Amino acid sequence: MSSSGNLGLDALADAIAERVLARLNQSEDGRLLTVDAAAKYIARTPKALRHMIASGAVPVIRHDGRVHLDRTELDRWIEMRKVRG
């Protein structure tokens, strides 16, 4: 890859490229996740995630007796918990 000579601009371009690649990879995996897959995605145990679901901390999709979590909602949950410092 070529450099623009501007470190800040290069860093921004790299960050954008990483996000685009991550979204492309997500679409291959599918948007809805099982509890086990979602727990792994957010680095929690399935038991901890079930507790979060029961307390209403994360929204779920319930259909035909199955529970799925929306990857977009999990990303939003992660973003809301980011702190600086």
C-alpha positions as CSV (number, residue, x, y, z in Angstrom):
1,M,0.0,0.0,0.0
2,S,1.2,3.5,-0.7
3,S,1.6,6.3,1.9
4,S,0.3,9.8,1.6
5,G,3.1,11.2,3.7
6,N,0.6,12.3,6.3
7,L,0.7,9.9,9.3
8,G,-2.7,11.0,10.6
9,L,-4.3,10.6,7.2
10,D,-2.7,7.2,6.7
11,A,-3.9,6.1,10.2
12,L,-7.5,7.2,9.3
13,A,-7.4,5.4,6.0
14,D,-6.1,2.2,7.7
15,A,-8.9,2.4,10.4
16,I,-11.5,2.8,7.7
17,A,-10.1,-0.1,5.7
18,E,-10.2,-2.3,8.8
19,R,-13.8,-1.4,9.6
20,V,-14.9,-2.1,6.0
21,L,-13.1,-5.4,6.1
22,A,-14.7,-6.3,9.4
23,R,-18.2,-5.5,8.0
24,L,-17.6,-7.6,4.9
25,N,-16.5,-10.5,7.1
26,Q,-19.6,-10.1,9.3
27,S,-22.0,-10.3,6.3
28,E,-20.4,-13.7,5.5
29,D,-21.0,-15.0,9.0
30,G,-24.6,-13.8,9.2
31,R,-26.2,-11.1,11.3
32,L,-28.0,-13.3,13.9
33,L,-25.9,-15.2,16.5
34,T,-26.8,-18.0,18.9
35,V,-26.2,-17.3,22.6
36,D,-22.9,-19.3,22.5
37,A,-21.6,-17.4,19.4
38,A,-22.7,-14.1,20.8
39,A,-21.1,-14.7,24.1
40,K,-17.8,-15.5,22.3
41,Y,-18.3,-12.4,20.2
42,I,-18.4,-10.1,23.2
43,A,-15.9,-12.1,25.3
44,R,-18.4,-13.3,27.9
45,T,-19.5,-16.7,29.0
46,P,-22.8,-18.0,27.8
47,K,-24.0,-18.0,31.4
48,A,-23.1,-14.3,31.8
49,L,-24.8,-13.4,28.5
50,R,-28.0,-15.3,29.6
51,H,-28.0,-13.2,32.7
52,M,-27.6,-10.0,30.6
53,I,-30.5,-11.2,28.5
54,A,-32.7,-11.9,31.5
55,S,-32.0,-8.5,33.0
56,G,-32.8,-6.8,29.7
57,A,-29.3,-5.4,29.2
58,V,-29.2,-6.7,25.6
59,P,-32.1,-7.2,23.2
60,V,-32.8,-10.6,21.7
61,I,-34.9,-12.1,18.9
62,R,-37.1,-14.9,20.0
63,H,-38.6,-17.1,17.3
64,D,-39.9,-20.7,17.4
65,G,-38.5,-21.3,20.9
66,R,-35.0,-20.1,19.9
67,V,-33.0,-17.1,21.1
68,H,-30.7,-15.1,18.8
69,L,-28.8,-11.9,19.2
70,D,-28.3,-9.3,16.5
71,R,-24.6,-8.6,15.8
72,T,-25.5,-4.9,15.2
73,E,-27.0,-4.6,18.7
74,L,-24.0,-6.3,20.2
75,D,-21.7,-3.8,18.4
76,R,-23.9,-1.0,19.7
77,W,-23.6,-2.5,23.3
78,I,-19.8,-2.6,22.9
79,E,-19.6,1.0,21.6
80,M,-21.7,2.3,24.5
81,R,-19.3,0.9,27.0
82,K,-16.1,2.2,25.6
83,V,-14.2,4.6,27.9
84,R,-11.1,6.7,27.4
85,G,-8.2,6.8,29.7
